[in-house]
Amino acid sequence: MDMKNRSKYGVIAAILRSAMREETRTKIMYKAMLSNDQCRNYIDSLLNFGLIVEQNNGTKLVYKVTNKGSTFLDYYEQMMHLLPMSLNQNSEEDYSAKLQNMI
């Protein structure tokens, strides 16, 4: 997968997959291939939307997926299975062009 062209939903899915294992922000950042600022912004949003929770495991602050986050990930993966293309602008334009050629 071309990481620079991921949709925001693809980034969210990558973070949620990583947080299935109760990861620190640093590990999530590396696994999801994000900058520190991007990771912080996404994590803040996911916390606000209730897709992940923040927990202290005794030594570190970790993030864990909630039931709502798990549901989002299930739906995202189903959608990608049904429509296996990136959800960014370029893919939509490519899809539109292919559709026009078919007509």
HUTABEL-V696231 format. One record per residue. N is the residue number from 0. PHI is phi as a letter, one per 40 degrees, with the letter a starting at -180 (none if undefined). NEAR is the number of other ideal C-beta (glycine too) atoms within 10 Angstrom. Layout:
[[N,PHI,NEAR] [N,PHI,NEAR]]
This chain:
[[0,none,8] [1,c,8] [2,c,11] [3,c,6] [4,b,13] [5,c,19] [6,c,14] [7,c,11] [8,c,16] [9,c,18] [10,c,17] [11,d,22] [12,c,21] [13,c,20] [14,c,27] [15,c,23] [16,c,17] [17,c,20] [18,c,28] [19,c,13] [20,b,13] [21,f,15] [22,b,22] [23,c,15] [24,c,20] [25,c,11] [26,c,16] [27,c,24] [28,d,21] [29,c,13] [30,c,16] [31,c,24] [32,f,14] [33,b,21] [34,c,9] [35,d,10] [36,c,9] [37,c,13] [38,c,20] [39,c,13] [40,c,12] [41,c,22] [42,c,21] [43,d,10] [44,c,14] [45,c,24] [46,c,14] [47,c,9] [48,c,13] [49,g,12] [50,c,24] [51,b,27] [52,b,15] [53,b,12] [54,b,12] [55,b,8] [56,c,10] [57,h,6] [58,b,6] [59,b,13] [60,c,10] [61,b,20] [62,b,24] [63,b,15] [64,c,23] [65,c,17] [66,d,9] [67,c,13] [68,c,23] [69,c,14] [70,c,12] [71,d,20] [72,c,20] [73,c,11] [74,c,12] [75,c,18] [76,c,12] [77,c,10] [78,c,13] [79,c,15] [80,c,8] [81,c,7] [82,b,11] [83,c,7] [84,a,10] [85,c,19] [86,c,16] [87,c,17] [88,d,10] [89,c,10] [90,c,14] [91,c,12] [92,c,10] [93,c,13] [94,c,13] [95,c,10] [96,c,10] [97,c,9] [98,c,9] [99,c,8] [100,c,7] [101,c,6] [102,c,4]]
